[in-house]
Amino acid sequence: MALPSKVKIVEVSPRDGLQNEQVFIDTSVKAELINRLADAGFVNVEAASFVSPKWVPQMADGAQVMAAINRRPGTIYSALTPNMKGFENAIAAGVDEVVIFGAASEAFSQKNINCSITESIQRFEPVAEAAKNAGIRLRASISCALDCPYDGPTDPKTVADVVKRMLALGCDEIDIADTIGTGTPTRVDRVMKTVSELADPSIFSGHFHDTYGQALANIYAAMQAGISIFHSSVAGLGGCPYAKGATGNVATEDVLYMMHGMGVHTGIDLDSVVDTGQWISEKIGRRADSRAGNAIAAKKS
């Protein structure tokens, strides 16, 4: 299949990228990060998480962050909402899209959200119904779609089964996530083709971690399978606390460099994203984890 001529990049650094930082990041820094990303041209930014602050203390200021941002027309500001309380708080904060998150692995589901896959879907039913009634976009994220740190390789049929349940909830978009970053291109091709038999490929997105250095190759394989939405995190921020060694989302700068080099339209200003990646890395006291970003920044200086 020919590569898509344009892709949508969902920027996840304000939520997925920052959520595991041990030192609390000031609300104003989070808001500025979101504003910088929207100004760079992202049409979808994962801005906050309305989970219990007990579980994710870094995201406790979600409502304050949403109140502090400059809303750019045409940008979708998303938030994670695991239950009705989270949904109600997200709606009160004015989010444009709510995200429910399940897994394609029973063990991971238990470790991550303390329930089985079936129970997790049942928990999401009222959230999905409320989102539909409110006219709010509903996105689902499916963790461990390639491998699980506890159960090993994930059968694409299991992923397809979870996708069917998410489609039944009325999800507008479904993320197929390589949570621990162990997937390889042929396996990505298989899972993307399997889920694309259930719905138009345009509703699926690839969320790839770069733990084993496979993320860009996996994105390319997903594009060849007809996928045109991808998640990335500026400066490669973030990881998964439940997956040992899974230390990084794929860096947005690297994804943009590849897309632009292939003539694929993103609508995003790479230079601006590089500057933002260097800025936020400095704010949290670390070197940006993006090869393209660091190379471009070094050339500029």
Secondary structure, DSSP 8 states (H G I E B T S, - for coil): ----SB-EEEE-IIIIITTT-SS---HHHHHHHHHHHHHHT-SEEEEEE-S-TTT-GGGTTHHHHHHHS---TT-EEEEE--SHHHHHHHHHTT-SEEEEEEES-HHHHHHHHSS-HHHHHHHHHHHHHHHHHHT-EEEEEEE-SSEETTTEE--HHHHHHHHHHHHHTT-SEEEEEETTS---HHHHHHHHHHHTTTS-GGGEEEEEB-TTS-HHHHHHHHHHTT--EEEEBGGG----TTSTT---B-BHHHHHHHHHHTT-B----HHHHHHHHHHHHHHTTS----HHHHHHHHHH-
